[in-house]
Amino acid sequence: MYFGGDYNPEQWPASVWADDFALMRQASVNLVTVGVFSWSRLQPTPDTFDFGWLDTVLDGLHEAGIGVCLATPTASPPPWFTRRYPDSMPVTRDGVRLTHGSRDTYCVNAPAYRAASVRIASELATRYGTHPALQLWHVHNEYGTWCFCAHCAVEFRAWLGTRYSTVEALNDAWSTDFWSQRYAGWDEIEPPRATQYLRNPAQELDYRRFMSDSLLRGYLEQKTVLSGRVPVTTNFVLGDWVPVDHARWSAHVDLVAIDDYPPDLAGRAFSADRARGWARAAGHPDGRWLLMEHAPGYTHTSSGMRRSADSLSTVASVYLDRGATGIMYFQWRASRGGAEQWHPALVGYSSAVFSEAVDLGASLASRTPAVVSADVAVVYDEESMWAWQSPHLPTRVDYTSLVQSWHAALSASASSSDGRPVDVIPVGASLEGYRLVVVPALYLMSAAAHEWLRTFTGHLVITAGTGLVDEHARTTPDSLADLIGATIAERDFSPWLDTVVPTAAGPHPNVTYLPSLDVVPLDGLW
């Protein structure tokens, strides 16, 4: 069971490091993430590397009995890189090229950035691949940086060529006869940058898929040079702005790891069950996953950080009961300066928080990760979440909140009976062993997703907002007819209410259709 957090010793003089190691032992810390934002220290110029300070840190941690999750620092290129390769800086939808001065200033499709990322990862692998402190490789940090530059345009066209083979097939998928958008050749296609009015929703969806695949390629290029005796992963950042299909990515990490900063226990439970669902769907049968980051003793709200009413142990138990193989925080020691200097930490932010951490660490020392088994699941699809954000829709649906509400309702029902957990699963996951599966507002439904639902032999609950379009955002009238035994005769979008007309064939066995987006009790089905 891992316990610890992000450790940034380069922000502090070496005289503080010994104190950190002693405090870590006091808190029973056994793993710290090192090097996430240290590229400018590790490679101060294009042709020089400085690993001396990192040698000292890793040796000291090993002597203290503390393992290391060693990160590649590619989320934040150093100043020399941005000056030498200005075309590697990200470009916004509005065509503004960003400059150095924050984090995530890179274009994942820029050749120079890709080469530099592999180079620093290779240097780290060569020097520390056999270091006795190394327990886990941590590639990058929170993949999710958007870009709309010329490099992206070239790669986007190549990606589309692989996906559709012909421009004619793309025109059909994107419905380009609407608004005279029909393309005559690949070279006419650009990223969905800022434009006069509404963008093409199919193009927008494909660009987000493309960005996910581009970022995944960057991860895999680094993983290739790191793979060896210890697992390799990256930390998934959760949010509706992130262009990453985490369910698909989960097949490429040795351990699913998430960063989670929700303001309440219900949100944490949803994140935990979602991470476990991703892990299982990706072929990790025990569903174990790692909480790589969260805030110690404080929660993040729209107005800033506030002291949590729940103890560290109470919060940790939500994750631990749902299969977490470790509890990690951002960060170990609070920063002296910089943009996140007021972010909470285990050390230097609150003596009460450190005291709680000591108690939590002691309690985890002899604990093993839980293996969770559930017979009820709710479906969460990130591509549908992306599609629900489109401004062309007649109504806006907060898809993630809707699925989370169903998860909370099902979890409450479980707690009131015999405490059975609820899985959050992606489209295509194994349905074996479930007796109830709820599908809220699954906007996108491909033929494969439709067939996946048809194979389920338990009780299936489908809500309004499901199957409105195919994977290319093209409407699919009566796509649910064979499942629910009815067609949608009329749809009122505010509030959402479908008027259904039964078909002669009747519904697929054990299927219930809910014609609104309201979360309703399912006690009779439970």
VOVO-387629 format. One record per residue (C-alpha): x, y, z. Coordinates in nm, 2 decimals, padded with zeros to 4 digits. Last residue first. Layout:
# residues N
+--------+--------+--------+
:     px :     py :     pz :
+--------+--------+--------+
:      X :      Y :      Z :
...
+--------+--------+--------+
***
This chain:
# residues 526
+--------+--------+--------+
:     px :     py :     pz :
+--------+--------+--------+
: -03.22 : -00.35 : -00.69 :
: -03.49 : -00.34 : -00.96 :
: -03.78 : -00.24 : -00.72 :
: -03.55 :  00.00 : -00.54 :
: -03.48 :  00.18 : -00.87 :
: -03.54 :  00.53 : -00.74 :
: -03.54 :  00.81 : -01.00 :
: -03.27 :  01.03 : -01.14 :
: -03.44 :  01.28 : -01.37 :
: -03.32 :  01.29 : -01.73 :
: -03.66 :  01.20 : -01.87 :
: -03.82 :  00.91 : -02.07 :
: -03.68 :  00.63 : -01.85 :
: -03.66 :  00.31 : -02.05 :
: -03.65 : -00.02 : -01.87 :
: -03.50 : -00.34 : -02.04 :
: -03.54 : -00.68 : -01.89 :
: -03.59 : -00.87 : -02.22 :
: -03.56 : -00.65 : -02.53 :
: -03.88 : -00.44 : -02.56 :
: -04.19 : -00.52 : -02.75 :
: -04.21 : -00.62 : -03.12 :
: -04.54 : -00.44 : -03.18 :
: -04.38 : -00.11 : -03.10 :
: -04.46 :  00.12 : -02.81 :
: -04.49 :  00.49 : -02.87 :
: -04.28 :  00.71 : -02.65 :
: -04.31 :  01.08 : -02.55 :
: -03.97 :  01.19 : -02.43 :
: -03.93 :  01.45 : -02.16 :
: -03.64 :  01.69 : -02.10 :
: -03.74 :  02.00 : -01.91 :
: -03.69 :  02.18 : -02.13 :
: -03.60 :  01.96 : -02.43 :
: -03.94 :  01.82 : -02.51 :
: -03.91 :  01.52 : -02.74 :
: -04.19 :  01.37 : -02.95 :
: -04.27 :  01.03 : -03.10 :
: -03.97 :  00.84 : -02.97 :
: -04.00 :  00.48 : -03.07 :
: -04.08 :  00.19 : -02.85 :
: -03.97 : -00.17 : -02.76 :
: -03.69 : -00.04 : -02.54 :
: -03.41 : -00.24 : -02.71 :
: -03.54 : -00.28 : -03.06 :
: -03.65 :  00.08 : -03.07 :
: -03.33 :  00.23 : -02.94 :
: -03.19 :  00.36 : -03.27 :
: -03.54 :  00.50 : -03.35 :
: -03.39 :  00.80 : -03.53 :
: -03.01 :  00.80 : -03.55 :
: -02.88 :  01.16 : -03.58 :
: -02.53 :  01.20 : -03.71 :
: -02.27 :  01.29 : -03.44 :
: -02.00 :  01.08 : -03.60 :
: -02.01 :  00.81 : -03.33 :
: -02.39 :  00.78 : -03.39 :
: -02.65 :  01.02 : -03.26 :
: -02.94 :  01.04 : -03.02 :
: -02.86 :  00.70 : -02.87 :
: -02.93 :  00.79 : -02.51 :
: -03.06 :  01.14 : -02.41 :
: -03.35 :  00.98 : -02.22 :
: -03.25 :  00.71 : -01.98 :
: -03.17 :  00.34 : -02.03 :
: -03.21 :  00.08 : -01.75 :
: -03.09 : -00.27 : -01.83 :
: -03.17 : -00.57 : -01.61 :
: -02.94 : -00.86 : -01.67 :
: -02.87 : -01.05 : -02.00 :
: -02.65 : -00.79 : -02.16 :
: -02.56 : -00.87 : -02.52 :
: -02.80 : -00.60 : -02.66 :
: -02.60 : -00.34 : -02.48 :
: -02.28 : -00.43 : -02.66 :
: -02.47 : -00.45 : -02.99 :
: -02.56 : -00.08 : -02.95 :
: -02.21 :  00.01 : -02.85 :
: -02.08 : -00.16 : -03.16 :
: -02.33 :  00.01 : -03.38 :
: -02.21 :  00.34 : -03.24 :
: -02.40 :  00.53 : -02.97 :
: -02.32 :  00.89 : -02.88 :
: -02.56 :  01.06 : -02.64 :
: -02.53 :  00.80 : -02.36 :
: -02.78 :  00.99 : -02.15 :
: -02.77 :  00.76 : -01.84 :
: -02.71 :  00.39 : -01.90 :
: -02.78 :  00.19 : -01.58 :
: -02.67 : -00.17 : -01.55 :
: -02.83 : -00.42 : -01.31 :
: -02.75 : -00.79 : -01.27 :
: -02.38 : -00.75 : -01.33 :
: -02.16 : -01.06 : -01.33 :
: -02.05 : -01.03 : -01.69 :
: -02.09 : -00.69 : -01.85 :
: -01.73 : -00.67 : -01.97 :
: -01.64 : -00.32 : -02.07 :
: -01.74 : -00.19 : -02.42 :
: -01.87 :  00.14 : -02.31 :
: -01.69 :  00.25 : -01.99 :
: -01.78 :  00.13 : -01.64 :
: -01.86 :  00.29 : -01.31 :
: -01.91 :  00.01 : -01.06 :
: -02.14 :  00.03 : -00.76 :
: -02.07 : -00.12 : -00.42 :
: -02.30 : -00.36 : -00.22 :
: -02.37 : -00.24 :  00.13 :
: -02.64 : -00.48 :  00.22 :
: -02.96 : -00.27 :  00.19 :
: -02.94 :  00.10 :  00.28 :
: -02.58 :  00.12 :  00.15 :
: -02.68 : -00.02 : -00.18 :
: -02.96 :  00.23 : -00.23 :
: -02.72 :  00.51 : -00.14 :
: -02.47 :  00.37 : -00.39 :
: -02.74 :  00.36 : -00.66 :
: -02.84 :  00.72 : -00.59 :
: -02.47 :  00.84 : -00.58 :
: -02.39 :  00.66 : -00.91 :
: -02.70 :  00.81 : -01.07 :
: -02.60 :  01.16 : -00.95 :
: -02.25 :  01.09 : -01.08 :
: -02.39 :  01.01 : -01.42 :
: -02.58 :  01.34 : -01.43 :
: -02.28 :  01.53 : -01.30 :
: -02.06 :  01.39 : -01.57 :
: -02.32 :  01.47 : -01.84 :
: -02.39 :  01.82 : -01.75 :
: -02.66 :  01.85 : -02.02 :
: -02.71 :  02.15 : -02.23 :
: -03.02 :  02.18 : -02.44 :
: -03.09 :  02.24 : -02.81 :
: -02.73 :  02.13 : -02.89 :
: -02.51 :  02.35 : -03.12 :
: -02.29 :  02.46 : -02.83 :
: -02.13 :  02.11 : -02.81 :
: -02.05 :  02.01 : -02.46 :
: -02.27 :  01.70 : -02.47 :
: -02.02 :  01.56 : -02.73 :
: -01.73 :  01.56 : -02.49 :
: -01.92 :  01.38 : -02.22 :
: -02.04 :  01.13 : -02.49 :
: -01.67 :  01.07 : -02.57 :
: -01.60 :  01.02 : -02.20 :
: -01.85 :  00.74 : -02.16 :
: -01.98 :  00.66 : -01.81 :
: -02.20 :  00.35 : -01.77 :
: -02.35 :  00.27 : -01.42 :
: -02.29 : -00.07 : -01.27 :
: -02.45 : -00.31 : -01.02 :
: -02.32 : -00.66 : -00.93 :
: -02.01 : -00.53 : -00.76 :
: -01.69 : -00.69 : -00.64 :
: -01.40 : -00.48 : -00.49 :
: -01.05 : -00.61 : -00.42 :
: -00.92 : -00.41 : -00.13 :
: -00.55 : -00.30 : -00.12 :
: -00.35 : -00.44 :  00.18 :
: -00.31 : -00.27 :  00.52 :
: -00.02 : -00.31 :  00.75 :
:  00.14 :  00.03 :  00.71 :
: -00.18 :  00.20 :  00.62 :
: -00.28 :  00.28 :  00.98 :
:  00.06 :  00.43 :  01.06 :
:  00.04 :  00.65 :  00.75 :
: -00.30 :  00.77 :  00.85 :
: -00.19 :  00.87 :  01.20 :
:  00.12 :  01.05 :  01.08 :
: -00.09 :  01.22 :  00.81 :
: -00.33 :  01.34 :  01.08 :
: -00.05 :  01.51 :  01.26 :
:  00.07 :  01.66 :  00.94 :
: -00.27 :  01.81 :  00.87 :
: -00.29 :  01.95 :  01.23 :
:  00.05 :  02.12 :  01.18 :
: -00.09 :  02.30 :  00.88 :
:  00.08 :  02.42 :  00.56 :
:  00.45 :  02.34 :  00.61 :
:  00.43 :  01.97 :  00.57 :
:  00.14 :  01.76 :  00.43 :
:  00.07 :  02.02 :  00.17 :
: -00.21 :  02.27 :  00.08 :
: -00.17 :  02.50 : -00.22 :
: -00.07 :  02.85 : -00.12 :
:  00.26 :  02.84 : -00.31 :
:  00.09 :  02.72 : -00.62 :
:  00.20 :  03.00 : -00.86 :
:  00.55 :  03.02 : -00.73 :
:  00.70 :  03.06 : -00.39 :
:  00.80 :  02.88 : -00.08 :
:  00.62 :  02.56 : -00.19 :
:  00.45 :  02.34 :  00.07 :
:  00.62 :  02.02 :  00.15 :
:  00.48 :  01.68 :  00.06 :
:  00.23 :  01.78 : -00.21 :
:  00.00 :  01.70 : -00.37 :
: -00.09 :  01.39 : -00.20 :
: -00.07 :  01.01 : -00.25 :
: -00.29 :  00.73 : -00.11 :
: -00.22 :  00.39 : -00.24 :
: -00.35 :  00.07 : -00.40 :
: -00.70 :  00.22 : -00.43 :
: -00.97 : -00.05 : -00.45 :
: -01.29 :  00.12 : -00.36 :
: -01.27 :  00.09 :  00.02 :
: -00.93 :  00.26 :  00.00 :
: -01.07 :  00.56 : -00.19 :
: -01.35 :  00.64 :  00.05 :
: -01.13 :  00.54 :  00.34 :
: -00.88 :  00.81 :  00.24 :
: -01.14 :  01.09 :  00.30 :
: -01.22 :  00.96 :  00.65 :
: -00.86 :  00.91 :  00.73 :
: -00.76 :  01.26 :  00.62 :
: -01.03 :  01.40 :  00.84 :
: -01.35 :  01.54 :  00.70 :
: -01.47 :  01.90 :  00.74 :
: -01.23 :  02.01 :  00.48 :
: -01.06 :  02.34 :  00.51 :
: -01.13 :  02.55 :  00.20 :
: -00.94 :  02.61 : -00.12 :
: -01.06 :  02.85 : -00.39 :
: -01.39 :  03.01 : -00.50 :
: -01.48 :  02.73 : -00.74 :
: -01.40 :  02.48 : -00.48 :
: -01.09 :  02.27 : -00.40 :
: -01.08 :  02.08 : -00.08 :
: -00.84 :  02.10 :  00.21 :
: -00.70 :  01.85 :  00.46 :
: -00.45 :  01.71 :  00.21 :
: -00.53 :  01.79 : -00.15 :
: -00.53 :  01.50 : -00.39 :
: -00.27 :  01.33 : -00.61 :
: -00.16 :  00.99 : -00.74 :
: -00.47 :  00.79 : -00.61 :
: -00.36 :  00.45 : -00.75 :
: -00.56 :  00.18 : -00.91 :
: -00.66 : -00.18 : -00.85 :
: -00.93 : -00.33 : -01.06 :
: -00.84 : -00.69 : -00.97 :
: -00.90 : -00.80 : -01.33 :
: -00.65 : -00.55 : -01.49 :
: -00.76 : -00.60 : -01.85 :
: -00.83 : -00.24 : -01.96 :
: -01.20 : -00.27 : -01.86 :
: -01.09 : -00.36 : -01.51 :
: -00.86 : -00.06 : -01.48 :
: -01.11 :  00.18 : -01.63 :
: -01.38 :  00.06 : -01.39 :
: -01.15 :  00.10 : -01.09 :
: -01.08 :  00.46 : -01.20 :
: -01.45 :  00.52 : -01.23 :
: -01.52 :  00.37 : -00.89 :
: -01.26 :  00.60 : -00.73 :
: -01.38 :  00.91 : -00.91 :
: -01.74 :  00.85 : -00.81 :
: -01.64 :  00.79 : -00.45 :
: -01.45 :  01.11 : -00.45 :
: -01.74 :  01.30 : -00.58 :
: -01.97 :  01.15 : -00.31 :
: -01.71 :  01.25 : -00.04 :
: -01.72 :  01.62 : -00.14 :
: -01.51 :  01.90 : -00.28 :
: -01.35 :  01.70 : -00.57 :
: -00.97 :  01.71 : -00.62 :
: -00.87 :  01.39 : -00.78 :
: -00.55 :  01.30 : -00.96 :
: -00.57 :  00.95 : -01.11 :
: -00.34 :  00.65 : -01.15 :
: -00.42 :  00.34 : -01.35 :
: -00.13 :  00.10 : -01.31 :
:  00.07 : -00.06 : -01.60 :
: -00.06 :  00.21 : -01.83 :
: -00.14 :  00.14 : -02.20 :
: -00.49 : -00.03 : -02.16 :
: -00.59 :  00.26 : -01.94 :
: -00.55 :  00.50 : -02.23 :
: -00.87 :  00.38 : -02.39 :
: -01.08 :  00.44 : -02.08 :
: -00.89 :  00.76 : -02.02 :
: -01.01 :  00.92 : -02.35 :
: -00.80 :  01.24 : -02.32 :
: -00.89 :  01.58 : -02.45 :
: -00.93 :  01.73 : -02.09 :
: -01.18 :  02.02 : -02.06 :
: -01.45 :  01.81 : -01.90 :
: -01.22 :  01.73 : -01.60 :
: -01.02 :  01.45 : -01.45 :
: -00.64 :  01.45 : -01.47 :
: -00.49 :  01.10 : -01.53 :
: -00.15 :  01.06 : -01.37 :
:  00.10 :  00.86 : -01.58 :
:  00.22 :  00.50 : -01.56 :
:  00.52 :  00.27 : -01.59 :
:  00.57 : -00.04 : -01.38 :
:  00.92 : -00.14 : -01.26 :
:  01.19 : -00.38 : -01.41 :
:  01.20 : -00.25 : -01.76 :
:  00.99 :  00.00 : -01.96 :
:  01.14 :  00.35 : -01.96 :
:  01.25 :  00.38 : -02.33 :
:  00.91 :  00.25 : -02.46 :
:  00.72 :  00.45 : -02.20 :
:  00.85 :  00.77 : -02.34 :
:  00.72 :  00.71 : -02.69 :
:  00.41 :  00.57 : -02.54 :
:  00.33 :  00.89 : -02.36 :
:  00.38 :  01.10 : -02.67 :
:  00.16 :  00.86 : -02.88 :
: -00.11 :  00.89 : -02.61 :
: -00.10 :  01.27 : -02.64 :
: -00.15 :  01.24 : -03.02 :
: -00.43 :  00.98 : -02.97 :
: -00.62 :  01.21 : -02.72 :
: -00.56 :  01.51 : -02.95 :
: -00.70 :  01.31 : -03.25 :
: -01.01 :  01.20 : -03.04 :
: -01.06 :  01.57 : -02.96 :
: -01.02 :  01.66 : -03.32 :
: -01.27 :  01.39 : -03.42 :
: -01.53 :  01.53 : -03.19 :
: -01.49 :  01.88 : -03.32 :
: -01.51 :  01.76 : -03.68 :
: -01.83 :  01.58 : -03.60 :
: -01.97 :  01.89 : -03.42 :
: -01.90 :  02.13 : -03.72 :
: -01.83 :  02.46 : -03.55 :
: -02.10 :  02.71 : -03.47 :
: -02.04 :  03.07 : -03.58 :
: -01.77 :  03.28 : -03.75 :
: -01.47 :  03.06 : -03.67 :
: -01.21 :  02.99 : -03.40 :
: -01.00 :  02.68 : -03.49 :
: -01.14 :  02.34 : -03.56 :
: -00.81 :  02.20 : -03.70 :
: -00.77 :  02.24 : -04.08 :
: -00.89 :  02.03 : -04.38 :
: -00.82 :  02.16 : -04.73 :
: -00.50 :  01.96 : -04.77 :
: -00.70 :  01.63 : -04.74 :
: -00.88 :  01.70 : -05.07 :
: -01.21 :  01.81 : -05.22 :
: -01.38 :  01.89 : -04.89 :
: -01.75 :  01.96 : -04.84 :
: -01.82 :  02.24 : -04.60 :
: -02.10 :  02.40 : -04.79 :
: -02.31 :  02.48 : -04.48 :
: -02.43 :  02.12 : -04.46 :
: -02.29 :  01.91 : -04.74 :
: -02.01 :  01.83 : -04.48 :
: -02.21 :  01.57 : -04.29 :
: -01.88 :  01.49 : -04.11 :
: -01.91 :  01.11 : -04.16 :
: -02.01 :  01.15 : -04.53 :
: -01.74 :  01.40 : -04.60 :
: -01.49 :  01.18 : -04.43 :
: -01.59 :  00.88 : -04.64 :
: -01.55 :  01.09 : -04.96 :
: -01.21 :  01.22 : -04.84 :
: -01.09 :  00.86 : -04.84 :
: -00.91 :  00.63 : -04.60 :
: -01.14 :  00.73 : -04.31 :
: -00.94 :  00.68 : -03.99 :
: -00.59 :  00.65 : -04.14 :
: -00.65 :  00.96 : -04.36 :
: -00.80 :  01.14 : -04.06 :
: -00.48 :  01.08 : -03.85 :
: -00.27 :  01.21 : -04.14 :
: -00.48 :  01.52 : -04.17 :
: -00.46 :  01.58 : -03.80 :
: -00.08 :  01.53 : -03.80 :
: -00.04 :  01.81 : -04.06 :
: -00.29 :  02.04 : -03.88 :
: -00.13 :  01.97 : -03.54 :
:  00.21 :  02.08 : -03.67 :
:  00.04 :  02.40 : -03.81 :
: -00.09 :  02.49 : -03.46 :
: -00.42 :  02.41 : -03.29 :
: -00.30 :  02.29 : -02.95 :
: -00.46 :  02.15 : -02.64 :
: -00.27 :  02.03 : -02.33 :
: -00.43 :  01.74 : -02.15 :
: -00.17 :  01.50 : -02.01 :
: -00.16 :  01.54 : -01.63 :
:  00.21 :  01.51 : -01.56 :
:  00.48 :  01.35 : -01.78 :
:  00.55 :  00.98 : -01.74 :
:  00.57 :  00.85 : -01.38 :
:  00.80 :  00.54 : -01.35 :
:  00.74 :  00.33 : -01.04 :
:  00.95 :  00.17 : -00.76 :
:  01.29 :  00.32 : -00.80 :
:  01.48 :  00.33 : -00.47 :
:  01.72 :  00.06 : -00.57 :
:  01.84 :  00.25 : -00.88 :
:  01.84 :  00.01 : -01.18 :
:  01.66 :  00.24 : -01.43 :
:  01.81 :  00.54 : -01.27 :
:  02.09 :  00.66 : -01.51 :
:  01.99 :  00.50 : -01.83 :
:  01.61 :  00.56 : -01.78 :
:  01.67 :  00.92 : -01.68 :
:  01.87 :  00.99 : -01.99 :
:  01.62 :  00.81 : -02.21 :
:  01.33 :  01.02 : -02.06 :
:  01.53 :  01.34 : -02.13 :
:  01.59 :  01.23 : -02.50 :
:  01.23 :  01.11 : -02.55 :
:  01.09 :  01.44 : -02.45 :
:  01.35 :  01.64 : -02.66 :
:  01.25 :  01.44 : -02.97 :
:  00.88 :  01.49 : -02.91 :
:  00.92 :  01.86 : -02.85 :
:  01.13 :  01.91 : -03.16 :
:  00.88 :  01.72 : -03.38 :
:  00.59 :  01.94 : -03.26 :
:  00.28 :  01.72 : -03.22 :
:  00.27 :  01.74 : -02.84 :
:  00.27 :  02.11 : -02.86 :
:  00.43 :  02.26 : -02.55 :
:  00.38 :  02.51 : -02.27 :
:  00.22 :  02.28 : -02.02 :
:  00.34 :  02.50 : -01.73 :
:  00.37 :  02.88 : -01.69 :
:  00.61 :  03.14 : -01.82 :
:  00.70 :  03.05 : -02.18 :
:  00.49 :  03.18 : -02.46 :
:  00.15 :  03.10 : -02.61 :
:  00.09 :  03.12 : -02.98 :
: -00.25 :  03.30 : -03.04 :
: -00.44 :  03.15 : -03.33 :
: -00.79 :  03.19 : -03.18 :
: -00.82 :  02.82 : -03.12 :
: -00.50 :  02.85 : -02.91 :
: -00.14 :  02.77 : -03.03 :
:  00.09 :  02.57 : -02.82 :
:  00.47 :  02.63 : -02.82 :
:  00.68 :  02.40 : -03.04 :
:  00.71 :  02.67 : -03.31 :
:  00.93 :  02.87 : -03.06 :
:  01.19 :  02.60 : -03.08 :
:  01.52 :  02.75 : -02.95 :
:  01.36 :  03.00 : -02.71 :
:  01.11 :  02.74 : -02.58 :
:  01.38 :  02.48 : -02.53 :
:  01.62 :  02.72 : -02.35 :
:  01.34 :  02.82 : -02.11 :
:  01.28 :  02.47 : -01.98 :
:  00.99 :  02.24 : -02.10 :
:  00.71 :  02.19 : -01.85 :
:  00.50 :  01.87 : -01.89 :
:  00.81 :  01.68 : -02.00 :
:  00.96 :  01.63 : -01.65 :
:  00.98 :  01.25 : -01.66 :
:  00.88 :  01.13 : -01.32 :
:  01.04 :  00.89 : -01.07 :
:  00.81 :  00.72 : -00.82 :
:  01.06 :  00.67 : -00.55 :
:  01.06 :  00.44 : -00.25 :
:  01.14 :  00.54 :  00.10 :
:  01.36 :  00.33 :  00.33 :
:  01.56 :  00.62 :  00.47 :
:  01.87 :  00.50 :  00.28 :
:  01.67 :  00.49 : -00.03 :
:  01.54 :  00.84 :  00.01 :
:  01.89 :  00.97 :  00.06 :
:  02.02 :  00.79 : -00.25 :
:  01.73 :  00.93 : -00.45 :
:  01.80 :  01.29 : -00.32 :
:  02.17 :  01.28 : -00.37 :
:  02.15 :  01.13 : -00.72 :
:  01.89 :  01.40 : -00.80 :
:  02.13 :  01.68 : -00.69 :
:  02.41 :  01.53 : -00.91 :
:  02.19 :  01.47 : -01.22 :
:  02.29 :  01.78 : -01.41 :
:  02.27 :  01.75 : -01.79 :
:  02.44 :  01.96 : -02.06 :
:  02.38 :  01.98 : -02.43 :
:  02.05 :  02.18 : -02.47 :
:  02.12 :  02.38 : -02.15 :
:  02.00 :  02.34 : -01.79 :
:  01.90 :  01.97 : -01.84 :
:  01.81 :  01.83 : -01.50 :
:  01.74 :  02.16 : -01.33 :
:  01.54 :  02.30 : -01.63 :
:  01.35 :  01.97 : -01.65 :
:  01.25 :  01.96 : -01.28 :
:  00.88 :  01.98 : -01.29 :
:  00.78 :  01.62 : -01.22 :
:  01.11 :  01.52 : -01.07 :
:  01.02 :  01.31 : -00.77 :
:  00.70 :  01.13 : -00.67 :
:  00.73 :  00.99 : -00.31 :
:  00.67 :  00.64 : -00.18 :
:  00.70 :  00.48 :  00.16 :
:  00.57 :  00.75 :  00.40 :
:  00.53 :  00.61 :  00.75 :
:  00.47 :  00.96 :  00.89 :
:  00.77 :  00.96 :  01.11 :
:  00.98 :  00.82 :  00.83 :
:  00.87 :  01.10 :  00.60 :
:  00.96 :  01.35 :  00.88 :
:  01.31 :  01.21 :  00.89 :
:  01.35 :  01.22 :  00.51 :
:  01.22 :  01.58 :  00.50 :
:  01.46 :  01.69 :  00.78 :
:  01.75 :  01.54 :  00.57 :
:  01.63 :  01.73 :  00.27 :
:  01.62 :  02.08 :  00.44 :
:  02.00 :  02.14 :  00.42 :
:  01.99 :  02.07 :  00.05 :
:  01.81 :  02.40 : -00.01 :
:  01.45 :  02.38 : -00.12 :
:  01.26 :  02.40 : -00.45 :
:  01.48 :  02.12 : -00.59 :
:  01.34 :  01.90 : -00.32 :
:  01.00 :  01.87 : -00.50 :
:  00.82 :  01.57 : -00.34 :
:  00.48 :  01.47 : -00.47 :
:  00.30 :  01.24 : -00.24 :
:  00.32 :  00.97 :  00.03 :
:  00.15 :  00.63 :  00.10 :
:  00.16 :  00.32 : -00.12 :
:  00.00 :  00.00 :  00.00 :
+--------+--------+--------+
***
